[in-house]
Amino acid sequence: MVLTSTTGSVDHLPNATLPPFKIFIGYDSREDAAFEVCRHSLLKHSSIPLKISAIKQLDLRAAGLYWRDRGPTESTDFSFTRFLTPYLAGFQGWAMFVDCDFLYTADIADLVTLLDDSYAVMCVHHDYAPTEATKMEDENDSSTFPKAIHYTSGGPWFEMYKDCKFADLWLMGLDEFTKEKLAEN
């Protein structure tokens, strides 16, 4: 997750008349369900207006904004297109890029309040080294339960990861999204 700003602004502060906070989600056609659940989870929990856009490589290529050949180290369609976030945000205010394999369990407004205009870019750095002694997350304990879950190695939308940690939460998110989509039609 990367937050970028090209102009200093206070438009992210709570209780202001806010334009929607811009979030760009990396899109890969192999992970369409992941994208939809990520988007749904952001909207479900948000107390602030959001403008969520998919970064789709095919659309960027059609617009002449991306032409790079895919390399052997690119695991997703958005491996490098993510760096277009400032451009896609119009170089105005703050914007966030997030991989599609995230699930949000809390209000993104909490993260937005941490934005600091003295930085041009803010990035989540996570040097995770799991051990057996790691405390288990407890859904009823807000101090230990994750506010955002990143299914880095793969999530339950892939058969191989159908039983990964927090798969139940992602599957509930998929079910909620599907029911809402059906209700709209």
MARSEZA-710544 format. One record per residue (C-alpha): residue number from 1; residue in one letter; x, y, z. Coordinates in steps of 0.05 Angstrom, whole numbers. Layout:
<atoms>
+-----+---------+--------+--------+--------+
! num ! residuo !      x !      y !      z !
+-----+---------+--------+--------+--------+
! NUM !       A !      X !      Y !      Z !
...
+-----+---------+--------+--------+--------+
</atoms>
This chain:
<atoms>
+-----+---------+--------+--------+--------+
! num ! residuo !      x !      y !      z !
+-----+---------+--------+--------+--------+
!   1 !       M !      0 !      0 !      0 !
!   2 !       V !     30 !     66 !    -21 !
!   3 !       L !      2 !    136 !     -9 !
!   4 !       T !     27 !    192 !    -54 !
!   5 !       S !     19 !    267 !    -55 !
!   6 !       T !     44 !    316 !   -107 !
!   7 !       T !     15 !    377 !    -74 !
!   8 !       G !     10 !    393 !     -1 !
!   9 !       S !    -62 !    394 !     22 !
!  10 !       V !   -105 !    385 !     83 !
!  11 !       D !   -162 !    355 !     43 !
!  12 !       H !   -152 !    289 !     79 !
!  13 !       L !   -167 !    315 !    148 !
!  14 !       P !   -232 !    293 !    182 !
!  15 !       N !   -291 !    340 !    188 !
!  16 !       A !   -271 !    380 !    126 !
!  17 !       T !   -314 !    384 !     64 !
!  18 !       L !   -277 !    330 !     28 !
!  19 !       P !   -269 !    310 !    -43 !
!  20 !       P !   -269 !    235 !    -46 !
!  21 !       F !   -203 !    203 !    -25 !
!  22 !       K !   -172 !    172 !    -87 !
!  23 !       I !   -155 !     98 !    -84 !
!  24 !       F !   -126 !     60 !   -143 !
!  25 !       I !   -130 !    -16 !   -140 !
!  26 !       G !    -83 !    -57 !   -183 !
!  27 !       Y !   -124 !   -101 !   -229 !
!  28 !       D !   -106 !   -168 !   -258 !
!  29 !       S !   -159 !   -207 !   -298 !
!  30 !       R !   -138 !   -271 !   -262 !
!  31 !       E !   -159 !   -237 !   -197 !
!  32 !       D !   -224 !   -202 !   -215 !
!  33 !       A !   -259 !   -230 !   -154 !
!  34 !       A !   -202 !   -206 !   -110 !
!  35 !       F !   -209 !   -136 !   -139 !
!  36 !       E !   -284 !   -135 !   -127 !
!  37 !       V !   -278 !   -159 !    -55 !
!  38 !       C !   -222 !   -109 !    -41 !
!  39 !       R !   -264 !    -52 !    -69 !
!  40 !       H !   -326 !    -76 !    -32 !
!  41 !       S !   -289 !    -81 !     35 !
!  42 !       L !   -262 !    -10 !     27 !
!  43 !       L !   -331 !     19 !     13 !
!  44 !       K !   -365 !    -23 !     66 !
!  45 !       H !   -323 !      4 !    123 !
!  46 !       S !   -309 !     75 !    100 !
!  47 !       S !   -337 !    135 !    136 !
!  48 !       I !   -306 !    182 !     84 !
!  49 !       P !   -323 !    189 !     10 !
!  50 !       L !   -279 !    147 !    -34 !
!  51 !       K !   -264 !    147 !   -108 !
!  52 !       I !   -239 !     78 !   -126 !
!  53 !       S !   -209 !     63 !   -194 !
!  54 !       A !   -180 !      0 !   -223 !
!  55 !       I !   -111 !      6 !   -255 !
!  56 !       K !   -121 !    -40 !   -315 !
!  57 !       Q !    -60 !    -51 !   -358 !
!  58 !       L !   -102 !    -63 !   -421 !
!  59 !       D !   -136 !      5 !   -413 !
!  60 !       L !    -70 !     39 !   -402 !
!  61 !       R !    -41 !      7 !   -464 !
!  62 !       A !   -102 !     27 !   -505 !
!  63 !       A !    -93 !     99 !   -480 !
!  64 !       G !    -19 !     98 !   -499 !
!  65 !       L !      2 !    107 !   -426 !
!  66 !       Y !     36 !     40 !   -418 !
!  67 !       W !     77 !      1 !   -469 !
!  68 !       R !    128 !    -39 !   -430 !
!  69 !       D !    135 !   -113 !   -448 !
!  70 !       R !    120 !   -159 !   -390 !
!  71 !       G !    183 !   -184 !   -356 !
!  72 !       P !    197 !   -249 !   -320 !
!  73 !       T !    194 !   -217 !   -251 !
!  74 !       E !    124 !   -187 !   -260 !
!  75 !       S !     75 !   -232 !   -224 !
!  76 !       T !     14 !   -188 !   -238 !
!  77 !       D !    -11 !   -141 !   -292 !
!  78 !       F !     -2 !    -83 !   -243 !
!  79 !       S !     70 !    -98 !   -222 !
!  80 !       F !     94 !    -34 !   -256 !
!  81 !       T !     29 !      2 !   -274 !
!  82 !       R !     22 !     20 !   -200 !
!  83 !       F !     74 !     74 !   -211 !
!  84 !       L !     25 !    112 !   -254 !
!  85 !       T !    -17 !    128 !   -192 !
!  86 !       P !      5 !    201 !   -186 !
!  87 !       Y !     -9 !    213 !   -260 !
!  88 !       L !    -77 !    179 !   -256 !
!  89 !       A !    -93 !    221 !   -195 !
!  90 !       G !    -79 !    284 !   -236 !
!  91 !       F !    -19 !    301 !   -193 !
!  92 !       Q !    -69 !    331 !   -143 !
!  93 !       G !    -74 !    316 !    -68 !
!  94 !       W !    -65 !    248 !    -38 !
!  95 !       A !    -79 !    182 !    -71 !
!  96 !       M !    -68 !    110 !    -49 !
!  97 !       F !    -48 !     50 !    -90 !
!  98 !       V !    -65 !    -19 !    -63 !
!  99 !       D !    -58 !    -89 !    -92 !
! 100 !       C !   -124 !   -124 !   -108 !
! 101 !       D !   -108 !   -179 !    -58 !
! 102 !       F !   -125 !   -137 !      3 !
! 103 !       L !   -186 !   -143 !     48 !
! 104 !       Y !   -203 !    -85 !     93 !
! 105 !       T !   -236 !    -99 !    160 !
! 106 !       A !   -235 !    -27 !    186 !
! 107 !       D !   -248 !     44 !    164 !
! 108 !       I !   -195 !     71 !    115 !
! 109 !       A !   -207 !    139 !    147 !
! 110 !       D !   -162 !    117 !    205 !
! 111 !       L !   -104 !    110 !    155 !
! 112 !       V !   -122 !    174 !    119 !
! 113 !       T !   -115 !    214 !    184 !
! 114 !       L !    -42 !    193 !    187 !
! 115 !       L !    -25 !    228 !    121 !
! 116 !       D !     32 !    278 !    131 !
! 117 !       D !     41 !    333 !     79 !
! 118 !       S !    115 !    338 !     96 !
! 119 !       Y !    124 !    274 !     55 !
! 120 !       A !    113 !    264 !    -19 !
! 121 !       V !    104 !    189 !    -11 !
! 122 !       M !     84 !    146 !     48 !
! 123 !       C !     92 !     71 !     43 !
! 124 !       V !     75 !     13 !     88 !
! 125 !       H !    139 !    -25 !    101 !
! 126 !       H !    129 !    -93 !    132 !
! 127 !       D !    189 !   -136 !    148 !
! 128 !       Y !    149 !   -196 !    171 !
! 129 !       A !    184 !   -256 !    200 !
! 130 !       P !    132 !   -306 !    226 !
! 131 !       T !    149 !   -348 !    287 !
! 132 !       E !    112 !   -398 !    328 !
! 133 !       A !    110 !   -348 !    385 !
! 134 !       T !     69 !   -298 !    343 !
! 135 !       K !      7 !   -278 !    380 !
! 136 !       M !    -56 !   -301 !    345 !
! 137 !       E !   -103 !   -247 !    320 !
! 138 !       D !   -169 !   -244 !    358 !
! 139 !       E !   -230 !   -217 !    322 !
! 140 !       N !   -257 !   -190 !    388 !
! 141 !       D !   -192 !   -153 !    405 !
! 142 !       S !   -184 !    -91 !    363 !
! 143 !       S !   -112 !    -84 !    385 !
! 144 !       T !    -91 !   -150 !    353 !
! 145 !       F !   -140 !   -160 !    295 !
! 146 !       P !   -114 !   -134 !    228 !
! 147 !       K !   -149 !    -74 !    197 !
! 148 !       A !   -124 !    -95 !    128 !
! 149 !       I !   -106 !   -165 !    106 !
! 150 !       H !    -58 !   -175 !     48 !
! 151 !       Y !    -61 !   -243 !     16 !
! 152 !       T !      9 !   -235 !    -11 !
! 153 !       S !     22 !   -307 !    -30 !
! 154 !       G !    -48 !   -319 !    -57 !
! 155 !       G !   -118 !   -318 !    -31 !
! 156 !       P !   -180 !   -362 !    -30 !
! 157 !       W !   -199 !   -342 !   -101 !
! 158 !       F !   -143 !   -390 !   -122 !
! 159 !       E !   -156 !   -464 !   -110 !
! 160 !       M !    -86 !   -474 !    -81 !
! 161 !       Y !   -100 !   -421 !    -26 !
! 162 !       K !   -173 !   -436 !    -12 !
! 163 !       D !   -156 !   -452 !     61 !
! 164 !       C !   -106 !   -396 !     74 !
! 165 !       K !   -108 !   -354 !    137 !
! 166 !       F !   -169 !   -307 !    138 !
! 167 !       A !   -200 !   -344 !     79 !
! 168 !       D !   -266 !   -345 !    116 !
! 169 !       L !   -267 !   -269 !    120 !
! 170 !       W !   -251 !   -261 !     46 !
! 171 !       L !   -305 !   -312 !     28 !
! 172 !       M !   -355 !   -273 !     70 !
! 173 !       G !   -335 !   -210 !     33 !
! 174 !       L !   -346 !   -246 !    -34 !
! 175 !       D !   -414 !   -270 !    -11 !
! 176 !       E !   -434 !   -199 !     11 !
! 177 !       F !   -410 !   -169 !    -55 !
! 178 !       T !   -447 !   -222 !    -96 !
! 179 !       K !   -512 !   -212 !    -58 !
! 180 !       E !   -508 !   -136 !    -66 !
! 181 !       K !   -493 !   -144 !   -140 !
! 182 !       L !   -553 !   -190 !   -149 !
! 183 !       A !   -598 !   -142 !   -110 !
! 184 !       E !   -578 !    -85 !   -157 !
! 185 !       N !   -601 !   -125 !   -219 !
+-----+---------+--------+--------+--------+
</atoms>
